[in-house]
Amino acid sequence: MKAVSFSDDVLEAATVHLGVLDDFIAIAQTKLNETPNVFARDSLSDLLASLREQRDSYAAFALPVTMAA
């Protein structure tokens, strides 16, 4: 199996995209939790599913994030 390497630019960009997706997922989840509108809830649920799929794709390429203690 051939090893695949990515440039630091690609890894950094994936990390930035991952952060944006995390923020957008949090906002969409909050709006979903707040709205009683069935159509809006359904639409937001679909959006969240798509965003989470995108997040999983970027997570495979993102730089490891170290948590400060």
Secondary structure, 3 states (H helix, E strand, C coil): CCCCCCCHHHHHHHHHHHHHHHHHHHHHHHHHHHCCCHHHHHHHHHHHHHHHHHHHHHHCCCCCCCCCC
